[in-house]
Amino acid sequence: MKRVYLLTWLAFSLLTVGRSYGQESTASAFTLEQCIEYALQNSINAQNATIDQRIAAAKVKETVGLGLPQISADASLTHNPKLQRFFTTYTPGGGFFDFSGVPGIQPGDVIGAKNFFQLQSAGSASATVNQLIFNGSYIVGLQASRTFKELSAKTANQTREQIVQQVTKAYYAVLINNERTELFTNNIARVDSLFRNTRALNQNGFAEGIDVDRIQVALNNLKTERDKFVKLNDLGLELLKFQMNYPMDQPITILGNIQDVQVDTNLEEYKKGWDYKMRPDYQVLETNKKLQELNIKNQYAGSLPSINAFATLGYSTQSPNVGGLFKTESDINDEGGVGPDKWYNFSQIGVSLHYPLFSGLQRHYKIQQEKLTLVKVDNGFRTLKNGIDLEIKQSSIQFENALNTLTSQKENMDLASKVANVTKIKYEQGVGSNLEVVDAENSLRQAQTNYYSALFDAMIAKVDLDKAYGKLIPPTSQK
């Protein structure tokens, strides 16, 4: 009974391990939306953009913290093996000290006496609170920190747009390649069927050997081309994984088909409600302009007075030696009445005003530099607008040309397919030549290649068109 139980347990364990291994080795399947979502969460550029946003948020809190009370503590212990002398002039019958007993002293002589006001060891401990009451640069800094946070969000959105564009193009390339791989399989099956029929006819004396050879050459070329294309398709998958930051050593497949991709669109709909502000790069430049305007404002704020309040509470003492700084009352009594070294408290409160009355011409020329930089930013708007206009025009023309080419190549492929079918039927009925069949198959294969190339160009042109009009990322996802 135990042996049966053991064998049952081993079989179940092997089955579980086999299932787990099969699940781990199964390639993950992604739709276009899932590819984009994965890339936006795992792409290095997306992660860095998120980190930049967190840095900007921390920068805002750092700036806000400058206006909160600043508390500091200080403590010091000092020992002077040799104190500095106390200097005064000798005035007979006057002054705080009487030096009349010093031999040879004359009125007006400089006396270097012992420092009667300081002991050799000293200690102090204090805590200080500073509170900013008014500072123009601090107010501008708060505005600038929030604008900097806005800039990080706009820059992150621009990064998202680039990621979506790159992933979408890589996904479409794999989608087209999958379709073409399936087409190769169908073409090979059709030509292989023709090859088998022709070889049978040859064996029965109804076809020449050269007919078999021609079809054999066409079949070999198709297989070789398919193998090369499969390897290129694998490279396309590697590119997609790279754009997504997907583990390169893990398999991946994509879901979807070409029929789900909407290529045709109305260009007039793109122009409705179009504005430069829909472009992420334009939004970034707008935020940079705000920051530059705040830089100018900060230069002016530097000429305003700043007011601070402060309060200090501390303790200090002196002693003939360092050890005396740490004596307690009991220590003093044990030493037989040595004079107590007591720590005395002190405190101060006040308000400070700093008013930069004159700083030469530095501030004036700094303001001039910042204003000239603002002019450069304004010039950047004109350059960016011209570039966007050119990009829109180019992408629109390329999209229209791609659609026209796609329509033409679709018609050519349908005609080539019709010719190939008719030619094959005629050949099988003995009223056509083998050479016509091979030529028709080559023409069909070329027409199919041209069609899928045109379809891929149209899909890429659509992506570039959406990017030019700032519609690559839906407004709701522009965080």
Beta strands, then each sheet from edge to edge (+ up, - down):
strand 1: 28-30
strand 2: 70-79
strand 3: 86-89
strand 4: 110-113
strand 5: 121-134
strand 6: 252-254
strand 7: 306-319
strand 8: 344-354
sheet 1: 1+ 6+
sheet 2: 2+ 5- 7+ 8-
sheet 3: 3+ 4-
end
